């Protein structure tokens, strides 16, 4: 990443978009393409498409957190918070699926839980990113 020309935060956003694209192609593209084109409509393809969008946001949030964790100018008080958010990103499938199993959620409720979980992590990572950018720009 250090040999590519460009801003550091932009490079990690592109990496996050690449992660999300790779996951989409490897796990959802073929079932979505072959099943959604069929004669019979099924809501699982709409859920699959919405879950892909949720995954995109989650991967971008993960990329921002990795970028923040690799920064030298991140305040030391934020490092445990960033690390905790990274752990929550890694264990998202386990946490959300366990909650869906324990609370006996319907597929739509589980999709909403994944969306809320990813939104919370995304909003926290954007807030940390903004605080770092504001503190970096205050020195100029």
N, C-alpha and C positions, 0 to 999 in steps of 0.2 A: 504494500500500500504506500510505502514511503517513496517509491520510485515513480509513482504516477503524479503528474502535474495537476494541481488543483487544491482547493481548500480541503482541509482535513475532514470537516463535518460533512461536506458534500460527498467525499469518497465513501464514507461510512453509510450515508443514505443510499448511495448506489449499490453498495454491498448488501444492504438490507433488502432492497428491491430485487437484487439477484437471488437472494435466499428465498424470498417469497415466490419468485417466478419458477425457480427450480422445484420447490415443493408443489406448486400448482401443476407443473408439467408432469412430475413423477407420480403424484398421488391422485390428482383429480381430473386431469385433462381427458384421458381416454374414457373413463366411465361417464364423464359428463357429455363428451362428444357423441359417444355411441348410444347412451341411454336417452338423452334429452332430444335427440332427433327422431326417436321412435314415434309410432302412431299414438300410443297411449301416454297421457300426461300423468306425471307423478310429482308430488310436492318435494320429494327428496332431492330433486335436481335444483330446485329453488334454494333449498337449505344448503346444498353443496356450494352453490354460487355465493350465497351470503357468508358461508363459513370461509370461503376463499378470500373474501374481502376483509373479514375479521383477521384472518391469518396474515394478510398483507400489512395491516396496521400493527399487528403484534411483532412481526419481523422488523418493521421499521423502528419500533420502540426498542427492540432488543439491540439493533444496530446502534441506536443513539446511546444506549446504556454501555455498550462495549466501548464506544468512542469516548464517553465520559470517563469510564474506568481507566482508559489508557492515557488520559491527560495528566500532565504533571502539575498544571495550575488549578486543578480541582481542589476546593477547600477540603481539608482533612476531615471536617465534620460531616461532609457529604459522602465520603467513601463507604462507610458501612451501609448507608441507605442505598447507594448505587449497587453495592454488592448484594444486598437483600433483594432488591428489585430484579437483579440478574438471576438470582436463584429462583425467584417466583416465575420469571420468564421460562426458565428451563423446565420447571416442574408444572407448568400450566396444564398440560394434558392430564397428568395424574390428579392434580387438585380438582380440576373441573369435572373430570369423569368420576372421581370418587364422590364429589358432592352430588352429581347427578344420580349416582347409584344410591347413596344414602337417603337423599330426599325424594327418590323415585320420580325424577323429572321426566316430562314428555320430551320428545326431540326438539320441539320449538322452545321449551323452557331451557333445555341444555344449551341451545344455540344462543339464547339471550344471556345465559350465565357466561358463556365464552366471550360474548360481546362486552358485557359489563367488566369482566376480569381484564380483558385486553385494553378496554378504554381507561380503566383506572391506572394500569401500568403505563399506558401511553401518555396520559395526562401528567403523571408524576415525572416521567422521563423528559417530557417537553418543559415542565417547570424547572427541572434541574438544568436542562440545556439553556433555557432563557436566563437563569441566574448566573450561569457561567459566562454567557455572552455579554450580559449587562456588566458584570465585574470586569471582563476583559476590555470592553469598550470604555469604561470609566477612566482607564489609565491614559487614553489618548487625548 
